Amino acid sequence: MAGLIRAARRKKGLNQAQFAALIGKSQGMVSRYESGESVPPGDVIMHCMHSVSPDSISSDRVQALEQLRQAAEALLSAIITLQEVDSSDA
């Protein structure tokens, strides 16, 4: 994810403070996203995905996007399971 955030910021030609203002976060938070110390929320990820064109996505970014897709599928599966458990308790 860190590479995606950095790539989106650089593609826009912004420093971390400018990019942070654009996405409504602090410069420190952008730094933590880019270092991999923190995981950005979905809205930031989506903004960055739209900012980076598919032809400029390197293999590490493709891998990060695949991991994101897998995490989304796992989350959706968990939500469905919780709904099924909740409806069977009713």
WOHU-V146086 format. One record per helix or strand of 2 or more residues. SS is the DSSP state (2 for helix, 1 for strand). FROM is the first residue (numbers start at 1). TO is the last residue. Records with the same first field share a line. If there is no record, write none. Layout:
BEGIN
SS = FROM-TO ; FROM-TO
END
This chain:
BEGIN
2 = 2-11 ; 16-23 ; 27-35 ; 42-51 ; 54-56 ; 59-89
END
